[in-house]
Amino acid sequence: MEESLGVQFFERNRDGLQLTPVGEMAFREAERLATDMENLERKLVGQDGAPVGKVRIAAEDAMMNELLSPILAELVREYPDIELEVLTDNDVANLSHREADLTLRPENKPQATLEGERIAAIDSAVYGAAKYCRRNRDMDIENQPEACTWILPDESFSHLATGRWYRKHLKNVNSVIRCNSLQAMAALARAGAGLAVLPCYLGEPAKELRRLSDPLDGESVDLWLHVNQDTQQMARVRIVMEFLAERLQALESAVEFSATL
């Protein structure tokens, strides 16, 4: 192509090949064209009216396991012609990047460009295994948290509302285990490796765990179900969103755990 157009897209240096300024411009233009074509395809597909075809759903792994799995099992029984594609990650799909039709994620200030429904407020608390508590009978979480071993999220969970609590109460803690998954944090806590701040919907059902604090005051985060604007008019996407919203809102009491010690 370089020869036929009479331009140079790449040049060689000691690190290998790199784009020339012309190559960078061509690459950006190709990306823009690909995005435009994908947008057009989605808008054309969005004109259908039948609840048949693929719907992509994105959620964090803990939400998928604890909240969504039984709901999706019911959904596929009721709508066998809808094909679900489930995406799980701590950094759930960004709808503006067209990676998912529906996204379940925690956030207190969703972008104004996102369409969706608020489901509930997620409360969190400190949890520890009974065997960890027996080994550390004299622990004082409020006044001497640095004496405990803590299981903490890594930087991939910087969006968590509980980050303020970590910075205030655990800034001097040295004994930590860091994880990139709430499921991993819960598993380590159940095994007695240390204490963890977990969403109550994840900590309360675990028989191995004890809740060692009230839900953290001021650290709750809203749970939202967002829909992709390009596909929200598709019959299958509307059906799945309405189905999920109704079932998830019925679980509000489990998500918004408010009992005290």
N, C-alpha and C positions, 0 to 999 in steps of 0.2 A: 504493500500500500504506500509505503514511503516513496518508493521509486516512481509509482504511477502518479502520485500527487506532487512529487518534487519537494516534499517537506521531510523534516527529521523529527520523529516522535520521541526517540530515545537517544541518549548519549552514554558512553561508557566512561566510568571513572574507576578508581581503585577498589571501590566497594561493589562494583557491578554495574548494572544498567539503571539509569534514572530518567524520568521524563524531562524532556526539554520544555521550555515555556509553551511552545506550540502543542506539545503532547499533553501538558496539563490542561490547556484550554479545551482540547479535543475530548479529554477524559471527562471534564466537568460537563461538557455539552452532551456527551453520551449518557451520563448519569441523569441529566435533566430529561432527555428524551425517553429514557427507560421509565422514569417516574411518571411522566405524562401518559405514556402508553398504559402503565399499570392503573393509573387513575381512570382513564377512559374505559378500560376493561371492567373495572369494578362498577362504574356507573352504568354501563350497559347491562352487566349481569344483574345489577340491582333492580332492573325493571321486571324481573320475573314475579310470579304470583303464587307459585306452588311451594309447599313446605318440603322440598326435596333438595338434597345436595349437602355440601360441606359447610360447617360452621366452626370457626376457630375460636377457642376459649383459652384465655391466659389467666393464670393465678399463681401465687406463691405455693410452694410445695405443701406447706402446712395447711393452708386453706383448702387445697385440693384434697388432701387426705382426710381432714377432719370435717369439712363443711360440704364440699362439692361432690365428692364421690357418690354418696347415696342418692343425691339429687340427680346426678347424671345417669345413674343406673335406672332410675325411674323414667327419666326423659327418653332414653333409647328404647325402653319398652313401649312407651306411649307413641313415639314417633320413629318407627323403624327406618323410614326413608331419609331421615336426617343423619348425615355422617359427621361425627364430632372429631375434631382434631384438638387435642389438649396440649397446651404449652405450659410447662412449669419452670419457674425460675425465680430467683430472689428479685431480679430486676425485671418485673413483668412487662410484657410487650407494650410499646408506646403506640397508641392508636394512630398518631399522626404519621407513623412509619408504615402503617397498613399491615402490621404483623398479625393482628387478631381482629376478629369481628366483635368479640365481647371480652372485657377485661375486668377481673375482680381484684381490687387493690385498695390498700389503706392509704388515705390521704385526707388532710383537713382542708386543704385549699386546692381543689381540682382546677385545672386550666379552664378558662372561660370557654374555650373552643370545644371542650369535651361534653358530649351528651351522656346522660346517665341517671341513675337513681341511687340515692343514699339508702343503704340497707340498715346499718346500725352503728353504734360506737363500740370499738374494740377496747375492752379494759385489759390491763396487765397487772400482774402481781409477782412477788418473789416466791419461788417454789424450791423445795429441796426434798430429796428422798428421805424416808424414815431412817434408813441406816446411816445416812450422812448426819442427820440430826442427832442420832444416838452417839455417834463418835464425837460430836461437837456440842455437847449439852450446854456448855456455858457461852455459846456464841451470842453476840449482841449485834444483830444486823444493823440496827439504827445508829448505834453509837460507835461500834467498832467493826465496820464492814471489812476493813483491811485485814482482819484476823481470819476471814473466811476465804475459801477458794471459790472463784466466780467463773461461770461459763458465760462468755459474752459474744455478741455478734461482731463480725468484722466490718470493714468499711462498706461492704456491699449493702449493709442495712442502715446506712446513714439516714435514710428517710424515716426510720422509726421514731415515733413521738417519744419513746422511752429514752432516747439519746440524752435528753436534758437530765433525766434522773441519773443515768450513768455518770455524766460529767460532774454532777453535784455530789453524789454519794460515793462514787468508786474511783475518784481521780487519783487516790493514793494507794490503790490496790495493786499489788505486785503478782499475786498468785492467781493467774487467769488461764482459761482455755478459750481460744477464739474459734468461732465457727462461721461458715458462710451459709448456714441453713438452720431455720428454727426447728426442723425435725431433728437435726443432729444435736442441737442444744437440749431439746427435751429428752432425747435418748441418753445423753450423758448425765443429765440431772436424775433421770430414773435409775441409772446405774450407780448413783451415789458419788459421782466425780466432783460435785460442787453444787453451788446455788445458781439459779438462773431466773431472770425476769422473763416470764412467758405470757403470751396472751391467755386470758382465762379460758377461752374455748379450747386451748391446747393443754393447759395444766390441770383443769378441774377433772376431766374424765380419767386421768392417769391414776390408777389405784396406788402406784408406788410413790406418788408425790404428795407432799403436804404443802398447803398454802401457808406461807410464813408472814404474810403481810396482808393488809387490806388492799383492794385495788388502788394502784398508785394515783394519788390525787393530781388531777390536771394533766395526766399523761395519756389519756385515751385518744384514739384516732378514729375518724370515721371510715367506715367500709363502704366503698362505692362500686357499683356495677356500671361500667362505661360501655357504650356502643360506638362502633366505627361509623362516622357520618356518611361514608361512601356506601355502606351496605345496610344501613339501619332500615331502609324501606323494603328490603328483601323479606319475603314471607317467612322463610325459615329462620332468619335472624330475629325478626320480631317475635316469633313463637318461642324461640329459645330464651330470649331476654325476659319475656313476660313469665315464662315458666320458672326461670332461675330467681327472678325478683320475688315472686310470690312465695316460693319455697324458702328462700333465704330469710325473708322478712318474718316468716313463721318461726325461724330459729333465733329471733332477736334476743329472747331472754337468755339463751345460752351464750351468745356473743357478748351481750351487755351484762356480764356478771356483776352484781352489785352487793352481794352479801358481805358482811363484815366478820372478822374473827370473833 
